[in-house]
Amino acid sequence: MTPEEAAHLRRAKDLVDRAYAEPLDVAALARQAHASPWHFSRRFKEAYGESPHQYVVTRRVERAQELLRNTGLSVTEICFEVGFESLGSFSSAFHRIAGMTPTAYRAAHAGLYPAIPGCWAAQWTRPNGARMEKPASPAGD
């Protein structure tokens, strides 16, 4: 994959991350990546390990999980807030990804903070060499 093609795929992926609740289809994402829908779908799956559609659904379910943990919105309100068009498709996708229904998820996780990915935790706790104090020399220089 060329650097230019990778940048185009990232542009489409970033669109999903920003606008997950908007109506997004493969054709619209492929336009962002300057590729045909078929070529885009194949290359996206190679790059990110899941189809563009599955990536959109996963982002929506992740956002729904956060809303279930931290808001009083109903499951139906959350369903439409994150971009699903029916409660049935939302519940089915949520169960497939989270392993439980949205209602069961809320009961088990209400008020809990989301897990911090290890890469973020490492970045936040990583010592910054420029800010570290220089140890005092034995001579007192």
C-alpha positions, 0 to 999 in steps of 0.5 A: 500500500502506498503512503498516499493510499494509506492517507486516503484510507485514514481520511475515510476512517477519520470521517467515520470516527467523526460522523459515526451517527450520520448516514454513512455507506461504502460509496460515501466512504470510498469517495473520501478515499478516492477509490471505487467502492469495491477497491476501497472495501477490500483495501480498508479491510486489509488495513484495519481488519474489518469491513467499512460497514463493520467499522461504522457499526463498531464505532456506533456501539462503542459510543452507545456503551459510553452513553449507557454507562454515563447518561440517563437516556433510554435505550431507544434514544441512544439507538437513534443518537448513535445512528442506528435506524431501528431498535432491532438492528441496534440491539442485534449489533450491540449484542453481537459486539458487546456480548449482552443486550444494551439493558444488561450492559447498562445494569452491569456497567452504569457509572463505570469509566471506560477502559483506557487503552494501554497505548494511551496509558503508556503515553500518559505515564511515560517519563519525558526526558526533557522534563526530568531533572538532571541528577546532582553530580558528586562534586556539587557542580 
